[in-house]
Amino acid sequence: MKENILIIGGGAAGMEAATQLKKLGLTPIIIEKSDALGGHIAQWDRLFPAFHPAKDVVAPMLESVKGIDVLLNTEVNDIQCDADGFKAVLTNGKTIDAKAVVLATGFDLFKAERKQEYGYGIYNNVITSLELEKFFRTGKDERINNPKKIGFVHCVGARDVKVGNTYCSKVCCTTALKQACEMKEVFPNAEVYTFYMDLRMFGPGYEDLYLKTQRDFDVKCIRGRVCEVSENMDGRLVIKAEDTLFGKPLKMTLDLLVLMCSMEKNKSIDKIQQQLGVANNSDGFMQNRDMYLGMNGTAKDGVFVAGTCTAPKSLPDTIAEARSVAVEVFNYINNK
Amino acid sequence: MDFGFCLSPSSHVQMDKIDLATFNRLKETNPDINTCIACGSCTATCTAGNFTEMSFRRILLMLQRGKEDEAKKMIQRCMLCGKCTLVCPRGINIRKILLDITR
């Protein structure tokens, strides 16, 4: 019998979950709102901690979902649940019956203009981590003009009650150091500074990246949060921060400032999430059953979660969750 | 005429104006100088630091913030016992760097 599993989201989590579910003999269907699979990771150039090309991970994932039903440019308009399972009405007018739903809806990047004091969208030379990644990928960004001094600001939209995000976004520290090293590769004569509060190097090889950043790439890490950015007469950026290790405020002129934007819950799924009866946690992400043994489950039977829809996560974390959600769904279908 | 007003100097470290010559010279022979993670082990174990303001962590920062005179003054407290080198988790050869600064 055909056991449809509706997977909402065609990023890393959705693709990997679909691949594994198919291997387990179920019939995954991926609904993706954009015009391509791959999600955020497809926009990335290289991955931390070892500068691994992102496409080397994305390409095999895309390859393995071949043969799986994928609906691009499609969203779920309405979803109802009865004793037989779920009935989803899509934006293309079609209806899909499914035995289980996997929410793999991922994250939205924090909108940097919300932190007005950093001047994104006001000053030309303030860019986001995502835009820098695009520069590494394409070599093109007219704002990046042989900069002599480059600054990175950590925790933009994270650990900040003023924007309503008190959580740590987990991957930005390591990404900042990776991007700082890459900037030194592209512009060897530039001075590169990162402004951090703590450097959270939580994974294997991450601490090695930190050491490399300091020793081999000569990136200068300053402990203190940039609090103010302005532009001088020459169109360069003047930043203020406290060097909290030195115990003194500090002023510096920069040619480029990169904002490490946090992950926020993808809100485009809110209506469907509500219909399914899945609540949000205190960080505004989806609430899973519990963070240990029930990380893929939700309060609603037959509705599962994987990836960054429940919290900021690295790519390996996301892949691991996508694989575990496949087993959870398989067990759920077989024990029904 | 003195009206009793005066200009207070800025307390900001002006990063655009600092002279990093000494720090950069040290870096050439001691690349580990960059790898400090400010854990404070060197300062906590420092024999001289028990009785004076001596702190190798701060000396490194002073050199990077253009306070070379203050750094050299602080170094005079060092007794070269080498305990700091023993405890440094980054394996920085602190005793050698201290000697190199004064050279």
Interface residues (C-beta under 8 A of the other chain):
Chain A: Y210 L211 Q214 R215 D218 K220 R223 K240 D243 L245 F246 K248 P249 L250 K251 M252 T253
Chain B: S11 H12 V13 Q14 M15 D16 K27 P31 D32 N34 T35 I37 A38 R57 R58 L61 M62 Q64 R65 R90
